[in-house]
């Protein structure tokens, strides 16, 4: 009887979840994008992660980021708690509230000047608790004084149930990126990331790599990457291994000094050649990242390009989680 009762509960939860998801998106033509589909920058969700932002300390003209966030729901507003996670792991937060079908944009130089890191945007209810509202999309336009620039879509995570896990004093809530239909569950976070193309520096390329650790306490400090293991491949399938260490965010240009390989990267990937790499932790942690390439010959060479994209997700982790403070929105 106990097993049968538990099975009935699970089936009821699944049916209610499917009905809720279908009803929420029934106004749009086509098939509903399944909330259980894994996190990506091509879906809507209740939680967005912007992989990178930066701005100048005194002027945003040369270095800045424009953050866009849109509520695609035609019937419900979105109360969004924004957490600005600096690469030092310190955190600042604010709220932004969107009506139905509303979009908003702001410059990070206006809200968090002189800081680089990543942003977590979480849809909450009127009490500040995480809310199931799988309608948020967004992106970040980034420009750096180095000349690197890109448009990076926000990675969307769907909330999978209406329920939450809350501390006994009601001041904290837990978010679990486990992909399960349980209290506080969201889509899973990648465990292994890939850079699908590493162009040769000898051809004028400066490839900026950004990796973020997803997890920790958004009230007191995010978790750190520690040491990541990587494999670098050339276009003839030869491989080199390396390790890199980072805090909440790792950011550096690929070169002879980063990552340290034997032989060095510029020897391993000479002029006219390319490679690729993958990175992960030996521990079970969730990571996200982006890559931005700068080539000053882009206007004069047919094979030179500028731009960037989010890293590819090769495998997933169900172990990542956030703890966030609960307090009502200020808007």
One Martini backbone bead per residue (centre of mass of N, CA, C, O) as a GRO file, in nm:
protein
  331
    1UNK     BB    1   0.057   0.063  -0.020
    2UNK     BB    2   0.291   0.261   0.000
    3UNK     BB    3   0.394   0.233  -0.292
    4UNK     BB    4   0.126   0.302  -0.431
    5UNK     BB    5   0.098   0.586  -0.309
    6UNK     BB    6   0.361   0.703  -0.424
    7UNK     BB    7   0.293   0.656  -0.722
    8UNK     BB    8   0.039   0.831  -0.727
    9UNK     BB    9   0.182   1.095  -0.655
   10UNK     BB   10   0.373   1.106  -0.897
   11UNK     BB   11   0.155   1.099  -1.119
   12UNK     BB   12   0.007   1.353  -1.026
   13UNK     BB   13   0.248   1.546  -1.058
   14UNK     BB   14   0.293   1.499  -1.360
   15UNK     BB   15   0.011   1.580  -1.462
   16UNK     BB   16   0.009   1.865  -1.338
   17UNK     BB   17   0.263   1.965  -1.482
   18UNK     BB   18   0.168   1.929  -1.774
   19UNK     BB   19  -0.086   2.103  -1.751
   20UNK     BB   20   0.055   2.365  -1.665
   21UNK     BB   21   0.245   2.393  -1.909
   22UNK     BB   22   0.029   2.391  -2.136
   23UNK     BB   23  -0.149   2.625  -2.034
   24UNK     BB   24   0.075   2.849  -2.031
   25UNK     BB   25   0.126   2.796  -2.371
   26UNK     BB   26  -0.151   2.787  -2.541
   27UNK     BB   27  -0.144   3.076  -2.695
   28UNK     BB   28   0.072   2.944  -2.864
   29UNK     BB   29   0.195   2.825  -3.132
   30UNK     BB   30   0.257   2.513  -3.114
   31UNK     BB   31   0.478   2.354  -2.928
   32UNK     BB   32   0.572   2.315  -2.623
   33UNK     BB   33   0.832   2.389  -2.431
   34UNK     BB   34   0.987   2.186  -2.231
   35UNK     BB   35   1.079   2.230  -1.906
   36UNK     BB   36   1.267   1.960  -1.901
   37UNK     BB   37   1.449   2.087  -2.066
   38UNK     BB   38   1.747   2.185  -2.093
   39UNK     BB   39   1.952   2.423  -2.045
   40UNK     BB   40   1.937   2.743  -2.228
   41UNK     BB   41   1.941   3.016  -2.482
   42UNK     BB   42   1.644   2.884  -2.625
   43UNK     BB   43   1.474   2.949  -2.362
   44UNK     BB   44   1.252   2.959  -2.106
   45UNK     BB   45   1.237   3.086  -1.757
   46UNK     BB   46   1.282   3.136  -1.393
   47UNK     BB   47   1.600   3.130  -1.460
   48UNK     BB   48   1.885   3.341  -1.507
   49UNK     BB   49   2.214   3.333  -1.678
   50UNK     BB   50   2.474   3.563  -1.699
   51UNK     BB   51   2.802   3.498  -1.788
   52UNK     BB   52   2.859   3.821  -1.847
   53UNK     BB   53   3.002   4.122  -1.689
   54UNK     BB   54   3.087   4.477  -1.749
   55UNK     BB   55   3.260   4.786  -1.630
   56UNK     BB   56   3.350   5.091  -1.586
   57UNK     BB   57   3.435   5.289  -1.315
   58UNK     BB   58   3.401   5.589  -1.478
   59UNK     BB   59   3.337   5.454  -1.772
   60UNK     BB   60   3.113   5.307  -2.033
   61UNK     BB   61   3.222   5.341  -2.324
   62UNK     BB   62   3.443   5.095  -2.352
   63UNK     BB   63   3.304   4.948  -2.089
   64UNK     BB   64   3.017   4.726  -2.119
   65UNK     BB   65   2.666   4.632  -2.027
   66UNK     BB   66   2.366   4.505  -2.176
   67UNK     BB   67   2.072   4.426  -2.012
   68UNK     BB   68   1.821   4.185  -2.096
   69UNK     BB   69   1.461   4.153  -2.010
   70UNK     BB   70   1.183   3.914  -2.058
   71UNK     BB   71   0.824   3.888  -2.048
   72UNK     BB   72   0.627   3.638  -2.222
   73UNK     BB   73   0.382   3.682  -2.070
   74UNK     BB   74   0.020   3.749  -2.110
   75UNK     BB   75  -0.083   3.724  -1.773
   76UNK     BB   76   0.199   3.764  -1.605
   77UNK     BB   77   0.401   3.884  -1.394
   78UNK     BB   78   0.753   3.979  -1.303
   79UNK     BB   79   0.958   3.900  -1.025
   80UNK     BB   80   1.303   4.006  -1.008
   81UNK     BB   81   1.598   3.869  -0.876
   82UNK     BB   82   1.912   4.026  -0.860
   83UNK     BB   83   2.248   3.883  -0.896
   84UNK     BB   84   2.578   4.013  -0.844
   85UNK     BB   85   2.860   3.823  -0.936
   86UNK     BB   86   3.165   3.851  -0.854
   87UNK     BB   87   3.492   3.741  -0.908
   88UNK     BB   88   3.522   3.766  -0.577
   89UNK     BB   89   3.213   3.663  -0.467
   90UNK     BB   90   3.062   3.899  -0.435
   91UNK     BB   91   2.729   4.047  -0.352
   92UNK     BB   92   2.464   4.194  -0.537
   93UNK     BB   93   2.128   4.347  -0.521
   94UNK     BB   94   1.807   4.345  -0.705
   95UNK     BB   95   1.510   4.473  -0.857
   96UNK     BB   96   1.276   4.360  -1.118
   97UNK     BB   97   0.966   4.465  -1.280
   98UNK     BB   98   0.725   4.289  -1.488
   99UNK     BB   99   0.501   4.294  -1.709
  100UNK     BB  100   0.317   4.197  -1.946
  101UNK     BB  101   0.528   4.184  -2.220
  102UNK     BB  102   0.787   4.292  -2.089
  103UNK     BB  103   1.075   4.499  -2.140
  104UNK     BB  104   1.425   4.534  -2.032
  105UNK     BB  105   1.704   4.776  -1.986
  106UNK     BB  106   2.057   4.785  -1.876
  107UNK     BB  107   2.341   4.924  -1.732
  108UNK     BB  108   2.610   4.829  -1.536
  109UNK     BB  109   2.721   5.123  -1.489
  110UNK     BB  110   2.450   5.200  -1.317
  111UNK     BB  111   2.463   4.945  -1.088
  112UNK     BB  112   2.787   4.804  -1.130
  113UNK     BB  113   3.056   4.959  -1.128
  114UNK     BB  114   3.371   4.809  -1.186
  115UNK     BB  115   3.247   4.517  -1.249
  116UNK     BB  116   3.297   4.159  -1.270
  117UNK     BB  117   3.080   3.881  -1.396
  118UNK     BB  118   2.769   3.748  -1.289
  119UNK     BB  119   2.410   3.673  -1.344
  120UNK     BB  120   2.118   3.631  -1.134
  121UNK     BB  121   1.774   3.553  -1.232
  122UNK     BB  122   1.483   3.547  -1.014
  123UNK     BB  123   1.175   3.434  -0.984
  124UNK     BB  124   0.921   3.578  -0.775
  125UNK     BB  125   0.723   3.650  -0.524
  126UNK     BB  126   0.579   3.871  -0.294
  127UNK     BB  127   0.786   3.732  -0.069
  128UNK     BB  128   1.060   3.607  -0.236
  129UNK     BB  129   0.992   3.345  -0.361
  130UNK     BB  130   1.030   3.107  -0.565
  131UNK     BB  131   0.894   3.098  -0.901
  132UNK     BB  132   0.669   2.975  -1.135
  133UNK     BB  133   0.807   3.133  -1.443
  134UNK     BB  134   0.846   3.020  -1.774
  135UNK     BB  135   0.917   3.347  -1.929
  136UNK     BB  136   1.223   3.404  -1.934
  137UNK     BB  137   1.436   3.631  -2.115
  138UNK     BB  138   1.785   3.697  -2.241
  139UNK     BB  139   2.067   3.940  -2.264
  140UNK     BB  140   2.423   4.025  -2.344
  141UNK     BB  141   2.601   4.316  -2.409
  142UNK     BB  142   2.952   4.315  -2.479
  143UNK     BB  143   3.223   4.549  -2.389
  144UNK     BB  144   3.578   4.597  -2.423
  145UNK     BB  145   3.884   4.753  -2.411
  146UNK     BB  146   4.020   4.519  -2.587
  147UNK     BB  147   3.759   4.464  -2.811
  148UNK     BB  148   3.572   4.282  -2.700
  149UNK     BB  149   3.262   4.135  -2.842
  150UNK     BB  150   2.914   4.043  -2.746
  151UNK     BB  151   2.627   3.823  -2.767
  152UNK     BB  152   2.474   3.683  -2.470
  153UNK     BB  153   2.275   3.449  -2.382
  154UNK     BB  154   2.061   3.353  -2.154
  155UNK     BB  155   2.041   3.104  -1.922
  156UNK     BB  156   1.771   2.879  -1.894
  157UNK     BB  157   1.565   2.786  -1.605
  158UNK     BB  158   1.336   2.567  -1.503
  159UNK     BB  159   1.071   2.531  -1.305
  160UNK     BB  160   0.916   2.217  -1.175
  161UNK     BB  161   0.775   2.352  -0.922
  162UNK     BB  162   0.586   2.529  -0.672
  163UNK     BB  163   0.779   2.439  -0.463
  164UNK     BB  164   0.974   2.476  -0.152
  165UNK     BB  165   1.281   2.528   0.027
  166UNK     BB  166   1.279   2.621   0.374
  167UNK     BB  167   1.373   2.762   0.635
  168UNK     BB  168   1.272   2.772   0.963
  169UNK     BB  169   1.286   3.107   0.960
  170UNK     BB  170   1.226   3.210   0.649
  171UNK     BB  171   1.512   3.342   0.508
  172UNK     BB  172   1.548   3.080   0.321
  173UNK     BB  173   1.627   2.936  -0.002
  174UNK     BB  174   1.626   2.651  -0.222
  175UNK     BB  175   1.817   2.554  -0.515
  176UNK     BB  176   1.778   2.274  -0.747
  177UNK     BB  177   1.988   2.133  -1.008
  178UNK     BB  178   1.824   1.819  -1.074
  179UNK     BB  179   1.554   1.763  -1.260
  180UNK     BB  180   1.339   1.728  -1.047
  181UNK     BB  181   1.004   1.664  -0.906
  182UNK     BB  182   1.078   1.878  -0.665
  183UNK     BB  183   1.153   2.071  -0.427
  184UNK     BB  184   1.326   2.330  -0.585
  185UNK     BB  185   1.335   2.250  -0.888
  186UNK     BB  186   1.565   2.242  -1.163
  187UNK     BB  187   1.753   2.241  -1.400
  188UNK     BB  188   2.041   2.140  -1.509
  189UNK     BB  189   2.393   2.156  -1.496
  190UNK     BB  190   2.680   2.169  -1.626
  191UNK     BB  191   2.996   1.981  -1.620
  192UNK     BB  192   3.073   1.985  -1.931
  193UNK     BB  193   3.276   2.187  -2.139
  194UNK     BB  194   3.291   2.351  -2.473
  195UNK     BB  195   3.527   2.451  -2.722
  196UNK     BB  196   3.479   2.427  -3.065
  197UNK     BB  197   3.692   2.682  -3.117
  198UNK     BB  198   4.055   2.728  -3.164
  199UNK     BB  199   4.223   2.973  -3.277
  200UNK     BB  200   4.498   3.107  -3.396
  201UNK     BB  201   4.721   3.348  -3.285
  202UNK     BB  202   4.887   3.379  -3.557
  203UNK     BB  203   4.599   3.502  -3.691
  204UNK     BB  204   4.499   3.728  -3.460
  205UNK     BB  205   4.387   3.576  -3.209
  206UNK     BB  206   4.167   3.658  -2.917
  207UNK     BB  207   4.066   3.426  -2.670
  208UNK     BB  208   3.803   3.451  -2.445
  209UNK     BB  209   3.766   3.291  -2.130
  210UNK     BB  210   3.460   3.182  -1.951
  211UNK     BB  211   3.407   3.070  -1.607
  212UNK     BB  212   3.139   2.936  -1.399
  213UNK     BB  213   3.021   2.893  -1.082
  214UNK     BB  214   2.737   2.700  -0.973
  215UNK     BB  215   2.687   2.825  -0.653
  216UNK     BB  216   2.573   2.888  -0.329
  217UNK     BB  217   2.547   3.201  -0.153
  218UNK     BB  218   2.350   3.491  -0.230
  219UNK     BB  219   2.411   3.640   0.058
  220UNK     BB  220   2.749   3.573   0.109
  221UNK     BB  221   2.856   3.364  -0.129
  222UNK     BB  222   2.997   3.215  -0.377
  223UNK     BB  223   3.119   2.962  -0.539
  224UNK     BB  224   3.406   2.782  -0.642
  225UNK     BB  225   3.610   2.622  -0.875
  226UNK     BB  226   3.900   2.586  -0.855
  227UNK     BB  227   3.998   2.297  -1.014
  228UNK     BB  228   4.051   2.241  -1.360
  229UNK     BB  229   4.009   2.020  -1.621
  230UNK     BB  230   4.183   1.974  -1.944
  231UNK     BB  231   4.134   1.949  -2.310
  232UNK     BB  232   4.350   1.975  -2.594
  233UNK     BB  233   4.280   2.004  -2.944
  234UNK     BB  234   4.357   1.939  -3.254
  235UNK     BB  235   4.289   1.887  -3.607
  236UNK     BB  236   4.445   1.580  -3.555
  237UNK     BB  237   4.363   1.462  -3.252
  238UNK     BB  238   4.543   1.585  -3.063
  239UNK     BB  239   4.647   1.580  -2.707
  240UNK     BB  240   4.613   1.796  -2.415
  241UNK     BB  241   4.676   1.864  -2.082
  242UNK     BB  242   4.520   2.056  -1.805
  243UNK     BB  243   4.522   2.324  -1.553
  244UNK     BB  244   4.290   2.533  -1.366
  245UNK     BB  245   4.228   2.832  -1.164
  246UNK     BB  246   3.933   2.950  -0.974
  247UNK     BB  247   3.675   3.117  -0.881
  248UNK     BB  248   3.372   3.217  -0.962
  249UNK     BB  249   3.560   3.341  -1.196
  250UNK     BB  250   3.702   3.268  -1.514
  251UNK     BB  251   3.945   3.495  -1.687
  252UNK     BB  252   4.102   3.441  -2.013
  253UNK     BB  253   4.346   3.427  -2.249
  254UNK     BB  254   4.453   3.238  -2.498
  255UNK     BB  255   4.787   3.100  -2.449
  256UNK     BB  256   5.109   3.025  -2.344
  257UNK     BB  257   4.999   3.086  -2.027
  258UNK     BB  258   4.688   3.011  -2.124
  259UNK     BB  259   4.719   2.735  -2.084
  260UNK     BB  260   4.944   2.510  -1.954
  261UNK     BB  261   5.143   2.356  -2.200
  262UNK     BB  262   5.294   2.049  -2.361
  263UNK     BB  263   5.311   2.224  -2.566
  264UNK     BB  264   5.237   2.519  -2.654
  265UNK     BB  265   4.966   2.655  -2.798
  266UNK     BB  266   5.117   2.805  -3.043
  267UNK     BB  267   5.245   2.531  -3.134
  268UNK     BB  268   4.994   2.338  -3.146
  269UNK     BB  269   4.845   2.605  -3.287
  270UNK     BB  270   4.909   2.710  -3.573
  271UNK     BB  271   4.901   2.857  -3.848
  272UNK     BB  272   4.592   2.769  -4.004
  273UNK     BB  273   4.481   2.651  -3.737
  274UNK     BB  274   4.291   2.434  -3.507
  275UNK     BB  275   4.073   2.380  -3.217
  276UNK     BB  276   3.981   2.220  -2.899
  277UNK     BB  277   3.785   2.215  -2.582
  278UNK     BB  278   3.766   2.075  -2.243
  279UNK     BB  279   3.586   2.118  -1.920
  280UNK     BB  280   3.642   2.015  -1.568
  281UNK     BB  281   3.565   1.865  -1.269
  282UNK     BB  282   3.636   1.618  -1.041
  283UNK     BB  283   3.407   1.739  -0.925
  284UNK     BB  284   3.056   1.777  -0.862
  285UNK     BB  285   2.997   2.046  -1.070
  286UNK     BB  286   2.865   2.350  -1.181
  287UNK     BB  287   2.898   2.493  -1.518
  288UNK     BB  288   2.969   2.799  -1.699
  289UNK     BB  289   3.009   2.965  -2.035
  290UNK     BB  290   3.235   3.162  -2.247
  291UNK     BB  291   3.329   3.304  -2.576
  292UNK     BB  292   3.569   3.556  -2.708
  293UNK     BB  293   3.659   3.697  -3.020
  294UNK     BB  294   3.962   3.866  -3.144
  295UNK     BB  295   4.017   4.036  -3.471
  296UNK     BB  296   4.184   4.301  -3.625
  297UNK     BB  297   4.147   4.161  -3.934
  298UNK     BB  298   3.837   4.152  -4.012
  299UNK     BB  299   3.843   4.389  -4.244
  300UNK     BB  300   4.093   4.227  -4.425
  301UNK     BB  301   4.000   3.923  -4.362
  302UNK     BB  302   3.818   3.643  -4.450
  303UNK     BB  303   3.923   3.460  -4.178
  304UNK     BB  304   3.825   3.699  -3.987
  305UNK     BB  305   3.675   3.711  -3.650
  306UNK     BB  306   3.405   3.831  -3.449
  307UNK     BB  307   3.296   3.711  -3.125
  308UNK     BB  308   3.035   3.510  -2.949
  309UNK     BB  309   2.961   3.241  -2.701
  310UNK     BB  310   2.836   2.985  -2.558
  311UNK     BB  311   2.901   2.703  -2.418
  312UNK     BB  312   2.907   2.373  -2.443
  313UNK     BB  313   2.700   2.096  -2.337
  314UNK     BB  314   2.798   1.765  -2.255
  315UNK     BB  315   2.731   1.751  -1.946
  316UNK     BB  316   2.572   1.673  -1.629
  317UNK     BB  317   2.448   1.814  -1.319
  318UNK     BB  318   2.275   1.740  -0.987
  319UNK     BB  319   2.448   1.923  -0.750
  320UNK     BB  320   2.352   2.199  -0.782
  321UNK     BB  321   2.322   2.505  -0.570
  322UNK     BB  322   2.113   2.750  -0.407
  323UNK     BB  323   2.114   3.022  -0.176
  324UNK     BB  324   1.849   3.248  -0.075
  325UNK     BB  325   1.721   3.534   0.012
  326UNK     BB  326   1.420   3.645   0.188
  327UNK     BB  327   1.239   3.916   0.029
  328UNK     BB  328   1.057   4.156  -0.069
  329UNK     BB  329   0.983   4.338  -0.314
  330UNK     BB  330   1.055   4.690  -0.425
  331UNK     BB  331   0.802   4.682  -0.675
   0.00000   0.00000   0.00000
